Amino acid sequence: MGSLAEEINLGEYDEVVTLKTFQTVISPEPIMERYGSDFRTIRFEKPDKPFILTIFDDGTETDSFGVRLQGTEYYFYAIAQPLAGDISLKDIEEFSWPEPFDMGNTRDLREKTFNLYKNKDYALLVYFLALGPFEDVLWIRGWDGFLFNLYIYLVLAEAMMEKITDYTIYMWGQMLDEVGDLVQVVYQGDDLGIQERTIISSDIYRKLIMKYTKKYYDSIQSKTDVKILHYSSGSCYDLLPDLIDCRVKILNPIQTTATNMDPKRLKSEFGNDLAFWGGLDVQQILPPFASKSELEKEITRLFKIFGGNRGYVFGPLHNVQPKVPAENIVTMLETAHQYTRREKLRFIAEVSLPV
């Protein structure tokens, strides 16, 4: 099985890793142009004081929050959290939170963004790895500890969510003060679902989590009139009215194989309030299990359902996995491109490709 670069005769290109934790690289510009991608992503520049990675003898390493990670074939998994176990408010206060300010983050960012804004007909999406108050605390506290604290010693959970929210607001402030008037979409993550259901109940989300979601989305909207994209894989159906109340306008990645995430139902119930981004199954359809005709049929189905009154951005519902044949990726991109040209639509073909 050849690589995607070989499959489409891409030639030489610079491979830029965006998220080592998730094993993704930036889609090369020739691919974006060839398949008619309408979006370009704006990211922070290189910081003046980059995070210094700690790599241990067993191959594990730490991220900027001090979470210890173990690499696997697909991703890096957290195996030790810095705020796990028996902690106090003092521990949270004295924890070494990442330093949010760095002049290098935004150096030359406005000039580069303005050039795209002025000279290219792209929608511009601004992004940095912000997981949100719920997912980020799961990451640094651990599932057992954080979910326990939502019921017992709530003050600890709230203190951590407040810290993460303030950090996220500050980071978005740096970015949007520079380019907020030039971009159209802000991408913010906070995973709330798993395959069968939401991670927490709707009641707990509304009582304990939603105020933090609303706080940073209100902060973003106070700086710029953008469309907010919220990333949550899994089954997040039960929380969609709440996310809409928090000013979310775009849902990504649309895990259509999860409970209650049927495309027709989502479009029917929320199509007037949300645009949908993603949707192509990477568990059964994109991998080798499906034939080329089945892949083409599913892509066409998604366009017809989600794109009925526009409001749809095509893409896979998660990273393209390493063992997906390159020809399947080409089929995905060509089918979507041909459909949009035929129907005189526009769509996004920027996908998260494996390293």
C-alpha positions, -999 to +999 in steps of 0.1 A: +000+000+000+015+033-011+014+066+007-011+094-002+018+115-016+027+086-039-009+080-049-014+115-062+022+122-073+025+149-048+063+151-050+085+168-024+067+187+004+074+198+040+057+175+065+046+197+094+034+179+125+006+199+142-003+176+171+021+149+180-003+137+207-028+128+179-002+120+153-014+146+127+002+167+101-009+198+081-025+189+048+000+200+021-011+230+002-011+212-032-037+187-019-058+216-005-057+233-039-062+202-060-094+192-042-109+226-038-106+232-001-124+265+008-108+269+043-074+277+056-064+274+092-047+301+112-024+288+140-001+304+165+034+311+153+064+295+171+068+307+207+099+325+218+101+301+248+088+268+235+078+240+259+108+217+266+097+181+262+107+156+289+114+122+275+119+093+298+140+061+294+108+040+287+099+063+258+071+081+276+070+119+276+052+148+292+031+175+276+029+212+286+005+204+315+028+177+329+006+148+317+028+117+311+021+102+277+026+067+262+028+065+225+009+037+206+004+029+170-023+055+166-021+081+194-004+091+226-024+081+257-022+097+292-008+072+317-001+096+346-018+129+355-001+156+375-032+164+396-043+128+402-049+114+436-055+132+469-052+169+462-062+202+479-071+237+467-035+247+476-022+220+452-043+234+424-032+270+431+005+261+432+003+238+402+027+248+374+001+259+348+014+266+313+025+301+307+000+316+283+018+347+272+046+345+246+054+373+222+064+347+196+029+333+194+015+361+174+046+376+158+039+381+120+006+364+125-015+394+114+005+400+083+003+364+072-034+362+079-041+395+062-024+383+030-048+353+029-078+375+037-069+400+010-055+379-018-073+345-015-110+336-015-108+314+016-128+312+047-103+315+076-105+293+107-085+301+138-073+272+159-051+262+188-053+231+210-078+242+236-097+212+250-121+231+271-129+231+308-143+196+309-119+177+287-088+195+299-095+188+335-102+151+327-067+152+311-048+167+340-068+152+369-078+119+354-113+105+348-118+089+382-107+120+402-125+146+382-158+128+378-157+120+415-151+157+423-182+167+403-201+149+430-178+150+460-156+180+468-170+200+440-149+230+450-118+211+436-135+205+402-146+241+400-112+255+409-096+234+381-122+244+355-118+280+365-081+278+359-085+261+325-112+286+315-091+316+324-061+301+305-082+295+274-097+330+275-063+345+277-050+324+248-079+333+226-075+369+235-039+369+222-050+353+190-082+373+184-066+407+193-043+401+163-066+385+137-102+385+150-114+409+123-099+388+096-112+353+104-147+337+101-145+306+124-131+299+158-124+262+165-127+252+202-128+216+215-144+200+246-152+163+241-185+156+259-195+122+244-186+086+239-200+060+215-232+053+234-240+085+254-226+117+268-198+113+294-219+131+320-256+136+323-273+166+308-283+178+343-247+177+355-235+196+324-261+223+328-255+227+365-217+225+367-200+227+333-221+249+310-212+282+328-176+278+319-184+269+283-205+300+281-179+322+298-152+315+272-176+316+242-190+350+254-154+362+257-146+352+221-178+368+208-169+400+227-138+404+206-150+394+171-181+384+152-171+349+142-189+316+140-180+293+169-172+257+160-174+233+189-156+200+186-171+170+205-170+135+191-192+107+204-229+110+212-234+147+222-270+149+210-285+155+244-263+186+249-268+202+215-295+226+228-271+237+255-243+243+231-266+263+209-274+284+240-237+290+244-235+306+209-222+275+191-230+277+154-210+247+140-207+212+153-177+190+145-169+161+138-204+145+137-198+109+148-227+095+128-221+060+142-227+071+178-261+069+196-287+095+184-262+111+159-281+100+128-276+127+101-313+130+092-323+135+128-295+160+134-304+180+103-341+179+110-339+190+146-309+213+146-304+224+110-318+258+116-294+265+144-262+246+135-240+240+105-224+205+104-188+198+098-174+163+092-196+132+092-177+106+072-173+075+093-137+064+098-146+033+118-163+013+090-166+033+058-132+049+052-110+020+062-106-010+039-139-026+050-159-006+025-157-008-013-151+022-034-188+023-045-199+021-008-176+050+001-189+071-029-225+063-019-220+074+017-203+107+008-231+115-016-257+106+011-240+130+036-240+158+011-277+153+003-287+152+040-265+178+056-262+201+026-299+204+018-300+241+026-262+245+026-248+246+062-225+216+056-187+213+056-175+179+044-148+159+061-140+127+080-154+125+115-119+120+130-083+116+120-077+094+090-061+063+105-027+051+095-038+018+079-064+034+056-054+028+020-042+059+002-067+051-026-096+054-001-085+089+008-082+098-028-117+084-035-130+104-005-115+137-018-123+132-055-159+121-048-165+152-026-148+175-050-168+162-080-201+164-061-195+200-051-184+210-086-215+193-101-238+209-076-220+243-076-213+240-039-182+248-018-167+224+007-136+218+029-111+191+021-086+197+049-082+164+067-061+153+096-036+130+080-015+105+099+022+111+104 
